[in-house]
Amino acid sequence: MVVYLLTRFIALDKFPIYFFSDEAIQTMSAFDLINRGFRDIQGNLFPVFFENGQQFNLSLSVWLQVLIAWLPRSVWLTRGLPALISLVFPLSVSLWARDFWKSKYWWLAPFVISALPAWFLHSRTAFETSLGVSFYSLFLFYYLKYRLQNCKLLPLALLFGACAFYAYAPLQLVVVATGLVLLLVDWRYHFQEKKSLLIGFITLVILSLPYFTFRLTNQQALGTQLNLLRSYWLSDIPFLNKVGIFVGKWLQGFNPLYWFFPNQTDLIRHQMKGLGHLPWFFLPFFLLGMWHCLKKWSQPAYRLALIALLVGPLGAALANIAITRVLVMMVPFSLMILVGFDQSLSWLSERIPFKNLPSYISAFAITAFSVWMSWYAIVKGPLWYPEYGLYGMQWGGQQLSQKITDFKQDNPGEKLKLSPSWANNTDIIMRFFLGDPLPLEIGTIEEYDLYYLAFDPDQVFIITSDEYKWLLQNPKFDKVKVLDQLEWPDGRTGFYFLSLAYSSDAEQIFEVELQERRKPEVSEFDLLGQRVTITYSRLDLGTIAHIFDGDNATPMRTLEANPLEISIGFPRPLNLQKVTAMVGAPATRFSVAITMAGSEQKIIFTEAVQSSDQIRPISIDFGSIYQVSQLKVWIESINEPEPTHVHLWELILE
């Protein structure tokens, strides 16, 4: 256990080299929760789920961070809490092997788990995936204690199962599936003690009540989450095809090439360079252990390890296999690797005079690998991958915050604007390190490239190296003066602090570009059984097809036009009586002009709605059916001047 804890906590704030927004949001959500009197943004007391990137996928991890959210914020603390909790994983596996397998070498479990690269990396982060795995291991262990020792322990097993369920969204299906399988395979045992079963059922109802309450009040949350994950379950394909894809992805979760050797599937920030998620030299022990578990399927302690292996990839299979979503497989893998070691060492001890020597050598060798892996990650990790930006390591939150603090102390009158292009949710990261209110503005320098805006003489831009290269090549800008810079771990400059001004040709360039942008886009599109020509305002989000796909999760948005104009020419006149637009929050005016077939006469209709907090329809009914050859619509955000972004989710013609 000491070896395990040392390999988790040494240089915890240095590796992984990034401090990701999904880590920072744990503490910041807990901090905001405390400040709001334990209410969420909507005012609900003691909320169960918390929003992260437009989806409600945080729960238990935030509540646990409440324990430290009142302390001075640090990477070490935020990561340290789940790292400490992760100790229950090797502990539960050790006791499982000792109490239920009667293994002589049960004490090797912490050494084995310490040496798993994927677990080493993720148990040193504040990602909720490691927290879910830790509680899942406790769930399985206490289920065995209930099954083999004391039937009164069922509520405790269910409690830890609920903790895993609420800790990490992809684990929800895994936990439920595990419970259903165990209900079936052990049904005779469950019904032997009616009183214990009743208490367990009541416990389950109580533990599941917050989840179902949330689902009833947030019915779109699950669909939104699947849409953000681009799950095939939301695609327009036959149900049996979806089932086939699901089974295929579930089977991918067992691919030994994925687990025991380096892969190109996972994001680089979720990999240990040059290593598989599990050490390749553990593969023979895993295969031996799995074979032994299969032979002893009739014994609950071995059967449960196999069940955990089979259900492990289910949650990830809803979208795509990724190590964060299948990290729960660390539990059955470590169990079976331990069984393999137990079988191998037992065989050796019977054939050599020094019976304990093989186990001591194994412990030493695995410890040596763990120590080397820790050194390799902490010392060499910063140079593993040359991509430190948004599509790579997203490095710089901690270091850039310190550089900003030092720069502000030396230049108190300067106004800082930080580019968000180097990481996800940079505002959350900056809040974590710099506090509220932020001593800077989050914004991109590209705002000054789209329109001619006055430069504040005290304005300092903090931009990435790619943005700096783009800036030097942009004829609109001049007098670029570098005031400070921050280097990436490999010595290249990653961030620039600079001031700048427009060039003498900037105004003329802007005018030419503005005239070009005002030209509408034209597309041909299959609509209502015919090929139509659609002319529409220029977009910067989505495509014209998105407003005809019947999916409110795929809007389109104007680059700057207000109103958004859409004109549709029908080669064959269309019988039309009603047009509906799905619009967003702003107060909106919806206008429709129809041109009848064989006539130049136009009839114009207009409706308006006040602002709202949700997507809603605006409908215009013509009162009768017209044969329309040309349809033109305007969607105007009433209280917002041009330029602005106008959103449209759907345009429905009836």
C-alpha positions as CSV (number, residue, x, y, z in Angstrom):
1,M,0.0,0.0,0.0
2,V,2.9,2.3,0.7
3,V,4.3,1.6,-2.7
4,Y,0.9,2.3,-4.2
5,L,0.5,5.6,-2.4
6,L,4.0,6.8,-3.2
7,T,3.5,6.2,-6.9
8,R,0.2,8.2,-6.8
9,F,1.4,11.2,-4.8
10,I,5.0,11.9,-5.7
11,A,5.0,15.0,-8.0
12,L,1.2,14.7,-8.3
13,D,0.9,18.2,-9.6
14,K,3.6,17.6,-12.2
15,F,2.2,14.6,-13.9
16,P,0.0,14.4,-15.9
17,I,1.6,17.6,-17.3
18,Y,-1.8,19.2,-18.0
19,F,-4.4,20.3,-15.5
20,F,-7.5,19.7,-17.5
21,S,-10.8,21.7,-17.4
22,D,-12.6,18.5,-16.5
23,E,-10.4,18.4,-13.3
24,A,-10.7,22.0,-12.4
25,I,-14.5,22.0,-12.8
26,Q,-14.8,19.4,-10.0
27,T,-13.5,21.9,-7.4
28,M,-15.1,24.9,-9.0
29,S,-18.5,23.3,-9.1
30,A,-18.1,22.4,-5.4
31,F,-16.9,25.9,-4.6
32,D,-19.9,27.5,-6.4
33,L,-22.2,25.0,-4.7
34,I,-21.1,26.1,-1.2
35,N,-21.4,29.8,-2.1
36,R,-24.9,29.3,-3.3
37,G,-26.0,27.6,-0.1
38,F,-25.8,24.1,-1.6
39,R,-28.1,25.0,-4.5
40,D,-27.5,24.7,-8.2
41,I,-27.9,27.5,-10.7
42,Q,-31.6,26.8,-11.0
43,G,-32.0,27.1,-7.2
44,N,-32.5,23.4,-6.5
45,L,-31.3,22.4,-3.0
46,F,-28.8,19.6,-2.8
47,P,-28.7,18.9,-6.5
48,V,-27.7,15.4,-7.6
49,F,-26.1,16.2,-11.0
50,F,-24.0,19.1,-12.1
51,E,-23.4,20.5,-15.6
52,N,-20.1,20.2,-17.4
53,G,-19.9,21.3,-21.0
54,Q,-23.7,21.4,-21.7
55,Q,-24.2,18.0,-20.2
56,F,-25.1,16.8,-16.7
57,N,-22.4,14.3,-16.2
58,L,-21.0,15.3,-12.8
59,S,-22.4,14.1,-9.4
60,L,-20.5,12.4,-6.6
61,S,-17.2,13.8,-7.6
62,V,-18.4,17.3,-7.0
63,W,-19.9,16.4,-3.6
64,L,-16.6,14.9,-2.5
65,Q,-14.7,18.0,-3.6
66,V,-16.9,19.9,-1.1
67,L,-14.6,18.4,1.5
68,I,-11.6,20.5,0.2
69,A,-13.3,23.3,-1.9
70,W,-13.0,25.7,1.1
71,L,-9.2,25.3,1.2
72,P,-6.7,27.3,-0.9
73,R,-7.0,25.8,-4.3
74,S,-4.2,23.6,-5.7
75,V,-3.7,20.9,-8.2
76,W,-2.3,18.7,-5.5
77,L,-5.4,18.9,-3.4
78,T,-7.9,18.5,-6.2
79,R,-6.1,15.4,-7.5
80,G,-5.1,14.2,-4.1
81,L,-8.6,13.5,-2.9
82,P,-9.6,11.0,-5.6
83,A,-6.0,9.6,-5.5
84,L,-6.4,8.8,-1.8
85,I,-9.8,7.3,-2.4
86,S,-8.4,5.1,-5.1
87,L,-6.5,3.2,-2.4
88,V,-9.7,1.2,-1.9
89,F,-9.2,-0.4,-5.3
90,P,-6.0,-2.4,-4.4
91,L,-7.3,-2.9,-0.9
92,S,-10.5,-4.5,-2.0
93,V,-8.7,-6.7,-4.6
94,S,-6.3,-7.8,-1.9
95,L,-9.0,-8.8,0.5
96,W,-11.0,-10.4,-2.2
97,A,-8.0,-12.7,-3.0
98,R,-7.3,-13.4,0.7
99,D,-10.9,-13.9,2.0
100,F,-12.6,-15.5,-1.0
101,W,-9.9,-17.2,-3.1
102,K,-7.8,-18.1,0.0
103,S,-4.8,-17.0,-2.1
104,K,-1.4,-17.3,-0.5
105,Y,-0.2,-14.4,-2.6
106,W,-3.0,-12.0,-2.0
107,W,-0.5,-9.4,-0.8
108,L,0.8,-9.0,-4.4
109,A,-2.4,-7.1,-5.4
110,P,-1.2,-3.6,-4.6
111,F,2.1,-4.2,-6.4
112,V,0.2,-5.4,-9.5
113,I,-2.2,-2.5,-9.5
114,S,0.6,0.0,-9.0
115,A,2.2,-1.2,-12.2
116,L,-0.9,-0.7,-14.5
117,P,0.0,2.3,-16.8
118,A,-3.6,3.3,-17.5
119,W,-4.5,3.2,-13.8
120,F,-1.2,5.0,-12.9
121,L,-2.1,7.9,-15.2
122,H,-5.8,8.3,-14.4
123,S,-5.6,7.7,-10.7
124,R,-3.3,10.8,-10.6
125,T,-6.0,13.0,-12.1
126,A,-9.3,14.4,-10.8
127,F,-11.3,12.8,-13.6
128,E,-14.4,11.1,-12.2
129,T,-13.6,7.9,-14.1
130,S,-11.0,6.8,-11.5
131,L,-13.4,7.6,-8.7
132,G,-16.1,5.4,-10.3
133,V,-13.6,2.5,-10.7
134,S,-12.7,2.8,-7.0
135,F,-16.3,2.5,-5.8
136,Y,-17.1,-0.2,-8.3
137,S,-14.3,-2.4,-6.8
138,L,-15.9,-1.8,-3.4
139,F,-19.3,-2.7,-4.8
140,L,-18.0,-6.1,-6.1
141,F,-16.1,-6.8,-2.9
142,Y,-19.0,-6.1,-0.6
143,Y,-21.3,-8.1,-2.8
144,L,-19.1,-11.1,-2.3
145,K,-19.1,-10.5,1.5
146,Y,-22.9,-10.4,1.3
147,R,-23.0,-13.5,-0.9
148,L,-20.5,-15.6,1.0
149,Q,-20.3,-14.2,4.5
150,N,-23.2,-12.1,5.8
151,C,-26.5,-11.5,4.0
152,K,-27.0,-8.3,6.1
153,L,-24.3,-6.6,4.0
154,L,-26.5,-6.2,0.9
155,P,-27.4,-2.5,1.7
156,L,-23.7,-1.7,2.0
157,A,-22.9,-3.4,-1.4
158,L,-25.8,-1.4,-3.0
159,L,-24.5,1.8,-1.4
160,F,-21.1,1.4,-3.0
161,G,-22.7,0.4,-6.3
162,A,-24.7,3.6,-6.2
163,C,-21.5,5.6,-5.5
164,A,-20.0,4.1,-8.7
165,F,-23.2,4.8,-10.6
166,Y,-23.3,8.5,-9.5
167,A,-19.5,8.9,-9.9
168,Y,-19.2,8.5,-13.7
169,A,-21.9,8.5,-16.4
170,P,-20.5,5.6,-18.5
171,L,-20.5,3.4,-15.4
172,Q,-24.3,3.7,-15.0
173,L,-25.0,1.0,-17.5
174,V,-22.1,-1.1,-16.2
175,V,-23.5,-1.0,-12.6
176,V,-27.0,-1.7,-13.6
177,A,-26.0,-4.6,-15.9
178,T,-23.8,-6.0,-13.1
179,G,-26.7,-5.9,-10.7
180,L,-29.1,-7.5,-13.1
181,V,-26.7,-10.4,-13.9
182,L,-26.1,-11.0,-10.2
183,L,-29.8,-10.9,-9.6
184,L,-30.2,-13.7,-12.1
185,V,-27.2,-16.0,-11.4
186,D,-27.7,-15.8,-7.6
187,W,-31.4,-15.6,-7.4
188,R,-31.8,-18.6,-5.1
189,Y,-29.5,-17.1,-2.6
190,H,-31.3,-13.8,-2.7
191,F,-34.6,-15.3,-1.9
192,Q,-33.4,-17.4,1.0
193,E,-33.4,-14.4,3.3
194,K,-36.6,-12.6,2.6
195,K,-36.0,-9.9,5.3
196,S,-32.5,-9.1,3.9
197,L,-33.9,-9.0,0.4
198,L,-36.7,-6.6,1.4
199,I,-34.2,-4.3,3.2
200,G,-32.0,-4.4,0.1
201,F,-34.9,-3.5,-2.2
202,I,-35.9,-0.5,0.0
203,T,-32.2,0.6,0.0
204,L,-32.1,0.3,-3.8
205,V,-35.3,2.4,-4.1
206,I,-33.9,5.1,-1.8
207,L,-30.6,5.2,-3.7
208,S,-32.2,5.3,-7.1
209,L,-34.8,7.9,-6.3
210,P,-32.5,11.0,-6.9
211,Y,-31.6,9.6,-10.3
212,F,-35.2,9.1,-11.5
213,T,-36.2,12.5,-10.0
214,F,-33.5,14.1,-12.1
215,R,-34.6,12.3,-15.2
216,L,-38.2,13.3,-14.8
217,T,-37.2,17.0,-14.4
218,N,-34.5,17.0,-17.1
219,Q,-35.9,14.7,-19.8
220,Q,-33.7,16.0,-22.5
221,A,-30.4,15.5,-20.6
222,L,-29.7,12.0,-21.7
223,G,-30.4,12.8,-25.4
224,T,-28.2,15.9,-25.2
225,Q,-25.3,13.8,-23.6
226,L,-25.5,11.1,-26.4
227,N,-25.6,13.8,-29.0
228,L,-22.5,15.5,-27.6
229,L,-20.8,12.1,-27.7
230,R,-22.1,11.7,-31.3
231,S,-23.6,8.4,-30.4
232,Y,-24.8,6.2,-33.2
233,W,-28.0,5.6,-31.1
234,L,-29.3,8.9,-32.3
235,S,-28.5,8.3,-36.0
236,D,-31.2,7.6,-38.5
237,I,-30.5,3.9,-39.1
238,P,-32.5,0.7,-38.3
239,F,-32.6,-0.4,-34.7
240,L,-31.1,-3.8,-35.5
241,N,-28.1,-2.0,-37.1
242,K,-27.7,0.0,-33.9
243,V,-27.7,-3.3,-31.9
244,G,-25.1,-4.7,-34.3
245,I,-22.8,-1.6,-33.8
246,F,-23.3,-1.9,-30.1
247,V,-22.2,-5.5,-30.0
248,G,-19.2,-4.8,-32.2
249,K,-18.0,-2.0,-30.0
250,W,-18.6,-4.1,-26.9
251,L,-16.4,-6.8,-28.4
252,Q,-13.7,-4.2,-29.1
253,G,-13.4,-3.7,-25.4
254,F,-11.8,-7.1,-25.1
255,N,-9.2,-6.7,-27.8
256,P,-5.8,-7.6,-26.1
257,L,-4.0,-5.5,-28.7
258,Y,-5.8,-2.4,-27.4
259,W,-5.0,-3.3,-23.8
260,F,-1.5,-4.7,-23.7
261,F,0.2,-2.7,-26.5
262,P,0.5,0.9,-27.5
263,N,-2.5,2.1,-29.6
264,Q,-3.5,5.0,-31.9
265,T,-7.1,5.0,-30.7
266,D,-7.0,7.1,-27.5
267,L,-6.1,10.7,-27.2
268,I,-2.4,11.2,-26.4
269,R,-3.2,12.8,-23.0
270,H,-4.8,9.5,-21.9
271,Q,-1.8,7.4,-22.8
272,M,1.6,6.6,-21.4
273,K,3.9,6.9,-24.4
274,G,5.3,3.6,-25.6
275,L,3.3,1.6,-23.1
276,G,0.0,-0.3,-23.4
277,H,-2.8,0.4,-20.9
278,L,-1.6,-2.8,-19.2
279,P,2.0,-4.1,-19.3
280,W,2.5,-6.6,-22.0
281,F,4.3,-9.0,-19.6
282,F,1.1,-9.3,-17.6
283,L,-0.7,-10.8,-20.6
284,P,0.3,-14.5,-19.9
285,F,-0.8,-14.1,-16.3
286,F,-4.1,-12.6,-17.4
287,L,-4.8,-15.4,-19.8
288,L,-3.9,-18.0,-17.2
289,G,-6.1,-16.3,-14.6
290,M,-9.1,-16.0,-16.9
291,W,-8.8,-19.7,-17.8
292,H,-8.7,-20.5,-14.1
293,C,-11.8,-18.4,-13.4
294,L,-13.6,-20.1,-16.2
295,K,-12.8,-23.5,-14.7
296,K,-14.2,-22.3,-11.4
297,W,-17.3,-20.6,-12.8
298,S,-19.5,-22.3,-10.2
299,Q,-17.7,-20.5,-7.4
300,P,-19.2,-17.0,-6.8
301,A,-15.8,-15.3,-6.2
302,Y,-14.4,-16.4,-9.6
303,R,-17.7,-16.0,-11.4
304,L,-18.0,-12.4,-10.3
305,A,-14.6,-11.6,-11.8
306,L,-15.8,-12.9,-15.1
307,I,-19.1,-11.1,-14.9
308,A,-17.2,-7.8,-14.2
309,L,-15.0,-8.5,-17.3
310,L,-18.1,-9.1,-19.5
311,V,-20.1,-6.0,-18.5
312,G,-17.1,-3.7,-18.3
313,P,-17.2,-2.3,-21.9
314,L,-21.0,-1.8,-22.0
315,G,-21.0,1.9,-21.0
316,A,-18.4,2.8,-23.5
317,A,-20.1,0.8,-26.3
318,L,-23.0,3.4,-26.3
319,A,-20.6,5.7,-28.1
320,N,-17.0,4.7,-28.7
321,I,-14.4,2.7,-26.9
322,A,-12.0,5.0,-25.0
323,I,-9.8,4.3,-22.0
324,T,-11.6,6.8,-19.8
325,R,-14.9,5.0,-20.5
326,V,-13.5,1.4,-20.1
327,L,-11.2,2.2,-17.2
328,V,-13.5,0.0,-15.0
329,M,-11.9,-3.0,-16.8
330,M,-8.9,-2.4,-14.5
331,V,-10.9,-4.3,-11.8
332,P,-11.4,-7.6,-13.6
333,F,-8.0,-7.4,-15.3
334,S,-6.2,-6.9,-12.0
335,L,-8.2,-9.7,-10.4
336,M,-7.3,-12.2,-13.2
337,I,-3.7,-11.1,-13.4
338,L,-3.5,-11.8,-9.7
339,V,-5.0,-15.2,-10.2
340,G,-2.4,-15.9,-12.9
341,F,0.4,-14.9,-10.5
342,D,-1.1,-17.0,-7.8
343,Q,-1.3,-20.1,-10.0
344,S,2.2,-19.6,-11.4
345,L,3.9,-18.9,-8.0
346,S,2.1,-21.8,-6.4
347,W,3.4,-24.1,-9.2
348,L,6.9,-22.8,-8.8
349,S,6.9,-23.0,-5.0
350,E,6.3,-26.7,-5.2
351,R,9.4,-27.3,-7.4
352,I,12.1,-25.3,-5.8
353,P,13.6,-25.4,-2.3
354,F,13.2,-21.7,-1.5
355,K,9.4,-21.6,-1.7
356,N,8.9,-17.9,-1.1
357,L,11.7,-16.7,-3.3
358,P,9.6,-16.5,-6.6
359,S,7.0,-14.3,-4.9
360,Y,9.6,-12.0,-3.4
361,I,11.3,-11.7,-6.8
362,S,8.0,-11.0,-8.4
363,A,7.2,-8.3,-5.9
364,F,10.6,-6.7,-6.4
365,A,10.4,-6.8,-10.2
366,I,6.9,-5.3,-10.3
367,T,8.0,-2.6,-7.8
368,A,11.0,-1.8,-9.9
369,F,8.7,-1.4,-13.0
370,S,6.4,0.8,-11.0
371,V,9.3,3.0,-9.8
372,W,10.7,3.2,-13.3
373,M,7.3,4.0,-14.7
374,S,6.9,6.8,-12.2
375,W,10.3,8.2,-13.0
376,Y,9.6,7.9,-16.8
377,A,6.3,9.8,-16.5
378,I,7.5,12.5,-14.1
379,V,10.9,13.2,-15.7
380,K,10.3,12.3,-19.4
381,G,6.5,12.8,-19.6
382,P,6.7,16.6,-20.4
383,L,8.6,15.7,-23.6
384,W,6.6,12.7,-24.8
385,Y,4.4,14.6,-27.3
386,P,5.2,17.8,-29.2
387,E,1.6,18.9,-29.4
388,Y,0.8,21.0,-26.3
389,G,-2.3,22.8,-27.5
390,L,-6.0,22.1,-27.8
391,Y,-5.7,18.9,-29.9
392,G,-2.9,17.6,-27.7
393,M,-1.9,17.9,-24.1
394,Q,-3.7,21.2,-23.4
395,W,-0.7,22.2,-21.3
396,G,-0.3,25.6,-19.5
397,G,-3.1,26.2,-17.0
398,Q,-1.0,26.2,-13.9
399,Q,2.1,27.7,-15.5
400,L,0.3,30.4,-17.5
401,S,-1.7,31.5,-14.4
402,Q,1.6,32.0,-12.5
403,K,3.0,34.0,-15.5
404,I,-0.1,36.1,-15.6
405,T,0.1,36.8,-11.9
406,D,3.7,37.9,-12.2
407,F,3.0,40.0,-15.3
408,K,0.1,41.8,-13.5
409,Q,2.3,42.6,-10.5
410,D,4.9,44.2,-12.8
411,N,2.3,45.9,-15.0
412,P,-0.7,46.7,-12.9
413,G,-2.3,49.1,-15.4
414,E,-2.4,46.7,-18.3
415,K,-5.6,45.0,-19.4
416,L,-5.1,41.4,-20.3
417,K,-7.1,39.4,-22.9
418,L,-6.3,35.7,-23.0
419,S,-7.0,33.5,-26.0
420,P,-9.1,30.4,-25.2
421,S,-7.8,28.4,-28.2
422,W,-5.2,26.3,-26.3
423,A,-7.6,24.3,-24.1
424,N,-11.2,23.4,-23.4
425,N,-13.1,25.7,-21.1
426,T,-10.2,28.0,-20.3
427,D,-12.4,30.2,-18.2
428,I,-12.9,27.3,-15.7
429,I,-9.1,26.7,-15.6
430,M,-8.4,30.4,-15.0
431,R,-11.0,30.7,-12.3
432,F,-9.4,27.8,-10.5
433,F,-6.0,29.4,-10.4
434,L,-6.7,33.1,-10.5
435,G,-10.0,33.3,-8.6
436,D,-13.1,35.5,-9.0
437,P,-13.4,38.0,-10.5
438,L,-10.9,37.1,-13.2
439,P,-8.1,39.7,-13.6
440,L,-8.4,39.3,-17.3
441,E,-10.8,38.9,-20.2
442,I,-11.2,35.6,-22.1
443,G,-11.3,36.4,-25.8
444,T,-9.7,35.7,-29.1
445,I,-7.7,38.1,-31.2
446,E,-9.7,37.1,-34.2
447,E,-12.4,39.4,-33.0
448,Y,-10.2,42.2,-34.2
449,D,-9.7,40.5,-37.5
450,L,-13.4,40.4,-38.3
451,Y,-14.3,44.1,-37.6
452,Y,-12.4,47.3,-37.2
453,L,-12.3,47.7,-33.4
454,A,-10.5,50.4,-31.5
455,F,-7.4,49.2,-29.6
456,D,-7.1,50.2,-26.0
457,P,-3.5,51.5,-25.5
458,D,-3.3,49.4,-22.3
459,Q,-4.5,46.2,-23.9
460,V,-2.2,43.2,-23.8
461,F,-3.1,40.1,-25.7
462,I,-2.0,36.6,-24.6
463,I,-2.0,34.3,-27.6
464,T,-0.6,31.0,-28.7
465,S,2.3,30.4,-31.0
466,D,0.0,29.4,-33.9
467,E,-1.9,32.6,-33.4
468,Y,1.3,34.6,-33.3
469,K,2.5,33.2,-36.6
470,W,-1.0,34.0,-38.1
471,L,-0.8,37.5,-36.7
472,L,2.6,38.2,-38.3
473,Q,1.3,37.2,-41.7
474,N,-2.0,39.2,-41.4
475,P,-1.8,42.5,-43.4
476,K,-4.4,44.1,-41.1
477,F,-2.0,44.3,-38.1
478,D,1.2,46.2,-37.4
479,K,3.5,47.3,-34.6
480,V,3.4,43.8,-33.0
481,K,5.5,44.2,-29.8
482,V,6.2,41.1,-27.7
483,L,6.2,42.0,-24.0
484,D,6.7,38.6,-22.4
485,Q,6.4,34.9,-23.3
486,L,6.0,31.5,-21.8
487,E,7.9,28.4,-23.1
488,W,6.5,25.0,-23.5
489,P,8.3,22.1,-21.7
490,D,10.4,21.5,-24.8
491,G,11.7,25.0,-24.9
492,R,9.6,26.4,-27.8
493,T,7.6,29.5,-27.1
494,G,4.0,28.5,-26.4
495,F,2.4,31.8,-25.4
496,Y,3.1,35.4,-26.2
497,F,2.2,38.5,-24.3
498,L,2.0,41.4,-26.8
499,S,0.5,44.7,-27.9
500,L,-0.3,45.6,-31.5
501,A,-2.1,48.1,-33.7
502,Y,-3.9,48.1,-37.1
503,S,-1.9,48.7,-40.3
504,S,-2.6,51.7,-42.5
505,D,-4.4,49.4,-45.0
506,A,-6.6,47.8,-42.4
507,E,-9.8,49.9,-42.9
508,Q,-9.8,49.3,-46.7
509,I,-9.3,45.6,-46.2
510,F,-12.1,45.4,-43.7
511,E,-14.5,47.2,-46.1
512,V,-13.7,44.8,-49.0
513,E,-14.2,41.8,-46.7
514,L,-17.5,43.1,-45.3
515,Q,-18.9,43.5,-48.8
516,E,-17.8,39.9,-49.6
517,R,-19.4,38.5,-46.5
518,R,-22.7,40.2,-47.2
519,K,-23.0,38.1,-50.4
520,P,-25.4,35.3,-49.6
521,E,-24.6,31.6,-49.9
522,V,-26.4,29.5,-52.5
523,S,-27.0,25.7,-52.3
524,E,-29.0,23.1,-54.1
525,F,-30.8,20.8,-51.8
526,D,-33.3,17.8,-51.9
527,L,-36.4,19.1,-50.1
528,L,-39.9,17.6,-50.1
529,G,-39.3,15.4,-53.1
530,Q,-37.6,18.0,-55.4
531,R,-34.3,19.6,-56.0
532,V,-34.5,23.2,-54.8
533,T,-32.2,26.2,-54.8
534,I,-31.7,27.9,-51.4
535,T,-30.1,31.3,-50.9
536,Y,-29.3,32.2,-47.3
537,S,-27.2,34.5,-45.1
538,R,-23.6,33.3,-44.5
539,L,-23.2,30.9,-41.6
540,D,-20.5,30.2,-39.0
541,L,-22.1,27.2,-37.4
542,G,-23.9,24.3,-39.0
543,T,-25.2,23.9,-42.5
544,I,-28.5,24.6,-44.3
545,A,-29.3,20.9,-44.1
546,H,-29.5,21.1,-40.3
547,I,-32.7,23.1,-40.3
548,F,-34.5,20.3,-42.3
549,D,-33.2,17.2,-40.4
550,G,-35.8,17.1,-37.7
551,D,-33.2,17.3,-35.0
552,N,-33.3,20.1,-32.5
553,A,-29.8,19.3,-31.4
554,T,-28.3,20.6,-34.7
555,P,-28.8,24.3,-35.2
556,M,-27.3,26.6,-37.8
557,R,-26.1,30.1,-37.0
558,T,-25.4,33.3,-39.0
559,L,-21.9,34.7,-39.1
560,E,-23.2,38.2,-38.4
561,A,-26.4,38.8,-40.3
562,N,-29.5,39.9,-38.4
563,P,-32.0,39.1,-39.7
564,L,-31.2,35.6,-41.0
565,E,-32.6,35.5,-44.5
566,I,-33.5,32.2,-46.3
567,S,-35.0,32.1,-49.8
568,I,-36.2,28.8,-51.4
569,G,-37.1,28.5,-55.0
570,F,-39.4,25.5,-55.9
571,P,-39.2,24.2,-59.5
572,R,-42.6,22.6,-59.0
573,P,-45.0,24.8,-57.0
574,L,-45.5,23.5,-53.5
575,N,-48.8,23.4,-51.7
576,L,-48.1,25.3,-48.5
577,Q,-50.3,26.4,-45.6
578,K,-48.0,26.7,-42.6
579,V,-44.3,27.5,-41.8
580,T,-42.8,26.9,-38.4
581,A,-39.4,28.0,-37.1
582,M,-37.7,26.6,-34.0
583,V,-35.8,29.6,-32.5
584,G,-33.8,30.2,-29.4
585,A,-33.9,32.5,-26.3
586,P,-33.9,36.1,-27.7
587,A,-37.1,38.0,-28.5
588,T,-37.6,37.1,-32.2
589,R,-39.6,38.4,-35.2
590,F,-40.4,35.7,-37.8
591,S,-41.5,36.9,-41.2
592,V,-42.6,34.9,-44.3
593,A,-43.1,36.0,-47.9
594,I,-44.7,33.7,-50.4
595,T,-44.8,34.1,-54.1
596,M,-47.7,32.2,-55.8
597,A,-47.1,30.1,-58.9
598,G,-47.6,32.0,-62.2
599,S,-47.6,35.4,-60.4
600,E,-45.2,38.0,-59.2
601,Q,-47.5,38.8,-56.3
602,K,-46.1,38.4,-52.8
603,I,-47.9,37.9,-49.5
604,I,-46.0,38.7,-46.3
605,F,-46.9,37.4,-42.8
606,T,-45.2,38.3,-39.6
607,E,-45.2,36.9,-36.0
608,A,-43.1,37.9,-33.0
609,V,-42.4,36.3,-29.6
610,Q,-40.8,37.5,-26.4
611,S,-37.5,36.2,-25.0
612,S,-37.5,32.8,-23.4
613,D,-35.1,30.4,-21.6
614,Q,-35.6,27.5,-24.1
615,I,-36.0,26.6,-27.7
616,R,-39.5,27.2,-28.9
617,P,-41.6,27.2,-32.1
618,I,-43.0,30.2,-34.0
619,S,-45.7,29.3,-36.5
620,I,-47.3,31.3,-39.2
621,D,-50.5,29.9,-40.7
622,F,-51.5,31.4,-44.0
623,G,-55.2,30.6,-43.4
624,S,-55.5,28.6,-46.6
625,I,-53.4,26.5,-48.9
626,Y,-51.3,28.4,-51.5
627,Q,-49.3,27.0,-54.4
628,V,-45.9,28.6,-53.7
629,S,-43.1,28.9,-56.2
630,Q,-40.9,31.1,-54.0
631,L,-40.6,31.1,-50.2
632,K,-38.6,33.7,-48.3
633,V,-38.2,33.9,-44.5
634,W,-36.5,36.3,-42.1
635,I,-35.5,35.4,-38.5
636,E,-34.7,38.5,-36.6
637,S,-33.4,38.9,-33.0
638,I,-35.4,42.0,-32.2
639,N,-33.2,43.6,-29.5
640,E,-29.8,42.8,-30.9
641,P,-28.1,45.0,-33.5
642,E,-26.2,43.7,-36.4
643,P,-23.7,42.1,-36.4
644,T,-24.9,39.3,-34.2
645,H,-25.5,35.6,-34.3
646,V,-29.0,34.4,-35.2
647,H,-29.7,30.8,-34.5
648,L,-32.3,28.6,-36.2
649,W,-32.9,25.0,-35.2
650,E,-35.6,23.8,-37.6
651,L,-37.7,25.2,-40.5
652,I,-40.8,23.1,-40.9
653,L,-43.0,23.5,-44.1
654,E,-46.5,22.1,-43.9
